[in-house]
């Protein structure tokens, strides 16, 4: 599995370009900003879908431009479609403006997708945002978890729609259903594994088994 990270924007958001090794079909996960850089990074690839873990502006700022360039459908958490459709109403001061987008597909968690030859389980992981989802590629032990769990930290829960108990429940679901060897590709910062975070992340002590 080739999961290339392109870190974009002032908040250093991780956008991922995911494909089978050597394949010319790929997915883009959370294109946050710097559309021209992302378009250059996917040159020569056929993008079959653009997947969104959630719709905070730092994760969706380049969605419209990338969708227009690739003609790929956008998969958006159903609860957060109104945000993507009116993204400039949800910005922090000093950011944007961005282009809103009306997604072609919605996801809620529980779906099993096959895109670009990749089997993906969609897991509902709210707490950082109300409709947040994570994408588990089980046969590759790979998890794209947006802003749920980071190396040594967890997602913010003080933003509108965030909730600490819900976030911890979502993390607990990931830890209880996926192997410790699962690589975690987060929305910010370096990659990690579920096992490493279970053992060392100070925010997860209450989840320790």
C-alpha positions in Angstrom: 0.0 0.0 0.0 1.3 3.4 -1.0 -0.1 6.2 1.3 1.6 9.4 0.5 1.2 12.3 2.9 1.1 15.9 1.6 1.1 18.4 4.5 -0.8 21.5 3.5 -2.0 24.9 4.8 -1.1 27.0 7.8 -2.5 24.4 10.2 -0.2 21.7 8.7 -3.0 19.3 7.8 -2.1 15.9 6.4 -3.8 15.1 3.1 -3.2 11.5 1.9 -3.0 10.0 -1.6 -3.7 6.3 -1.2 -3.3 3.5 -3.7 -2.2 0.0 -4.1 1.5 -0.4 -4.8 2.2 0.5 -8.4 -1.5 1.2 -9.2 -2.6 4.1 -11.3 -5.9 4.4 -9.5 -5.9 6.3 -6.2 -8.0 8.0 -3.5 -7.5 11.4 -1.9 -8.3 11.8 1.8 -8.9 15.2 3.4 -7.6 17.7 0.8 -7.3 20.6 3.1 -5.6 23.4 1.1 -3.0 24.2 -1.5 -5.0 22.7 -4.4 -2.2 23.3 -6.9 0.3 21.2 -4.9 -2.2 18.4 -4.5 -3.0 18.5 -8.2 0.7 18.2 -9.0 1.0 15.3 -6.5 -1.6 13.3 -8.3 -0.3 13.8 -11.8 -0.5 10.6 -13.8 -3.1 9.0 -11.4 -6.8 8.5 -11.8 -8.5 9.6 -8.7 -11.6 7.5 -8.0 -12.9 9.3 -5.0 -12.2 12.1 -2.5 -12.9 10.9 1.0 -13.5 13.3 4.0 -13.1 12.3 7.6 -14.9 15.5 8.6 -15.5 19.0 7.3 -13.4 21.4 9.4 -12.0 24.0 7.0 -8.4 22.8 7.3 -9.5 19.4 5.9 -11.7 20.5 3.0 -10.3 23.8 1.7 -9.2 22.2 -1.6 -12.1 19.8 -2.1 -13.9 21.9 -4.7 -10.8 22.5 -6.8 -9.7 18.9 -6.6 -13.1 17.5 -7.4 -13.4 19.8 -10.4 -9.9 18.8 -11.7 -10.4 15.0 -11.2 -14.1 14.6 -11.7 -14.0 12.3 -8.7 -17.0 12.0 -6.4 -16.7 13.4 -2.9 -17.7 11.2 0.1 -18.7 13.4 3.0 -20.0 12.5 6.5 -23.8 13.0 6.2 -24.1 15.0 9.4 -21.6 17.5 8.1 -22.8 18.1 4.6 -24.3 21.5 5.5 -20.9 22.7 6.6 -19.2 21.7 3.3 -22.0 23.4 1.4 -21.4 26.7 3.2 -17.8 26.4 4.4 -17.1 30.1 4.8 -19.8 30.3 7.5 -17.6 28.0 9.7 -14.1 29.6 9.5 -11.8 30.9 12.2 -11.0 34.6 11.8 -8.0 35.0 9.4 -8.6 31.9 7.4 -10.2 31.4 3.9 -12.2 32.2 2.0 -12.7 28.7 0.6 -15.0 27.3 -2.0 -18.0 25.4 -0.8 -19.0 22.1 -2.3 -22.1 19.9 -2.6 -20.9 16.3 -2.2 -22.0 13.4 -4.5 -22.0 10.8 -1.7 -22.6 10.7 2.0 -21.3 8.3 4.6 -22.3 7.7 8.2 -20.2 4.8 9.4 -20.8 1.1 8.9 -20.3 1.3 5.1 -17.9 -1.0 3.3 -16.5 0.7 0.3 -14.4 -0.7 -2.6 -12.7 2.2 -4.3 -9.5 2.2 -6.5 -9.2 -1.6 -5.7 -9.1 -0.9 -2.0 -11.6 -2.3 0.5 -12.5 0.3 3.2 -14.5 0.0 6.3 -16.1 3.4 7.3 -16.1 3.7 11.1 -18.2 6.4 12.9 -15.9 8.2 15.2 -17.5 11.4 16.5 -16.3 13.6 19.3 -13.9 15.9 17.5 -16.8 16.8 15.2 -20.4 15.4 15.1 -20.2 13.4 12.0 -16.5 12.4 12.0 -15.6 9.1 10.4 -12.4 7.1 10.1 -11.3 4.9 7.2 -10.0 1.5 8.0 -8.1 -0.5 5.3 -8.2 -3.8 7.3 -6.1 -6.0 5.0 -3.3 -3.4 5.1 -3.6 -2.7 8.8 -4.1 1.0 8.0 -6.3 3.6 9.6 -6.9 7.1 8.3 -8.5 8.7 11.4 -8.6 12.4 10.7 -8.5 14.3 14.0 -9.5 11.6 16.4 -6.2 10.2 17.6 -2.7 11.6 17.2 0.8 10.5 18.2 0.8 11.3 22.0 -2.4 13.3 21.8 -6.1 13.3 20.9 -8.3 15.5 18.8 -9.7 18.8 20.1 -13.2 18.5 21.7 -13.7 22.2 22.4 -14.9 23.2 19.0 -18.6 23.4 18.1 -20.0 19.9 18.1 -17.1 18.5 20.0 -17.5 16.3 23.1 -14.9 14.7 25.2 -16.8 11.6 26.4 -17.9 10.9 22.8 -14.3 11.3 21.5 -13.0 8.9 24.1 -15.7 6.4 23.3 -14.7 6.6 19.6 -11.0 6.0 20.4 -12.1 3.1 22.6 -14.0 1.6 19.7 -10.9 1.8 17.5 -8.7 0.3 20.2 -11.1 -2.5 20.8 -11.9 -3.5 17.2 -8.6 -3.0 15.3 -5.2 -4.8 15.9 -2.5 -3.0 17.8 -0.3 -3.3 14.7 -2.7 -1.0 12.8 -0.8 2.0 11.4 -2.6 5.3 12.2 -2.3 8.1 9.7 -3.7 11.2 11.4 -4.9 14.5 10.2 -1.9 16.3 11.8 1.5 15.2 12.9 3.4 12.0 12.4 2.1 8.5 11.9 1.8 6.1 14.8 0.2 2.7 15.7 -2.8 1.9 17.8 -0.5 -0.3 20.0 1.9 2.5 20.6 -0.8 4.9 21.6 -2.5 2.4 23.8 0.9 2.0 25.7 2.2 5.5 25.7 -0.5 8.1 25.0 -1.2 9.9 28.3 -4.7 10.8 27.2 -5.6 7.1 26.9 -4.9 6.0 30.5 -8.6 5.8 31.3 -9.0 3.4 28.3 -6.2 1.0 29.4 -7.3 -2.5 29.7 
